């Protein structure tokens, strides 16, 4: 099987947010979709290593901000390349709180959806949260960003480096070294070594 065929699937990109007590957090996800209209439910898949995952497991609520084509690489770095366990991701970020008390981002987002977890499915590295839609609004008419648009227009191209290394073709993480271990897993997006290419 050619595993690259999975890259042909269409994905959106989203900022998933949660709140536990006074702590706000968010991360980038690429899996959010409506599964039923009656009841109105969505599903999101979240890596178990993300702090936002743990918050949703505990509180059972979240918001999904739908990123649009005005999104900058800084937004992906801010929400995707650092952990909320040791960083306040909402410093200097424009956001509003939905009725559920959880933040959603207002810049570079064309809408948000609030969810309350109804079921969970263990997917090994990820958890699939199936949630009742409890709120949401359209914020702009800007087109939603897709993975393809992100790769073509937002993510910077890899620049030749003096050091030897490998770059993740999914998120842009750079592994420095002469040889990439066969069992290496990207610390950012959790994709395997086969999704890296030499710099």
C-alpha positions, 0 to 999 in steps of 0.5 A, a space after each residue: 500500500 502507498 501510505 501517501 494516498 491518505 494525503 489525498 483525503 480532504 481535511 480542514 484545520 481548526 483550533 480546538 479550545 477547552 477550559 478547566 477551572 481558570 485555565 484556557 487552552 487550545 490546539 490545532 486539529 484536522 478532524 472535525 465533522 458533522 455526523 448527524 443532524 438530528 440530533 445535531 452532532 459533530 465528531 473530533 479526533 484529538 491526540 491523547 498527548 495534547 493537553 487540550 485532550 485531557 481537559 476535554 476528558 475531564 470537562 466534556 466540553 469544547 469549542 471548535 474555531 474553524 480557521 479560514 484562508 486568512 490564517 497565518 503560519 503564526 497561528 499554527 505555530 502558536 496553537 500547534 507547536 507548543 504545549 499548553 501545559 507550560 504556556 499560556 496560549 491565550 496571551 495576546 490572542 483575540 478571543 470571545 467566550 461562548 455561552 459554555 464559557 470556553 474561548 473561541 478565536 475571532 481572528 482568522 476564523 469564519 465560525 465556531 461550534 460548541 460541543 458537549 461530549 456524548 460519547 468517546 471512542 478510543 482510537 489508540 493514539 487519539 480519542 474520537 469525541 462525539 458531541 452534541 452541538 450546543 452553540 455556534 455562530 458564523 463569523 465571516 464569509 471567508 473560505 475555510 482553510 484546508 490542509 491543501 491550502 495550508 501546504 500551498 499557501 501558508 506553511 513556509 517552504 523548507 529552506 536549504 540548511 547548513 545542517 543535515 536534517 529532515 523536515 516533517 511534510 505534515 507540520 514542518 517540524 525539523 529533525 536535525 541529524 544525519 540519519 532519521 531513525 526508522 521509528 521516529 515519530 514527529 513530536 508535534 503532529 505525531 506522524 511517522 518517519 515516512 512523512 519526513 523528507 531530507 532538507 
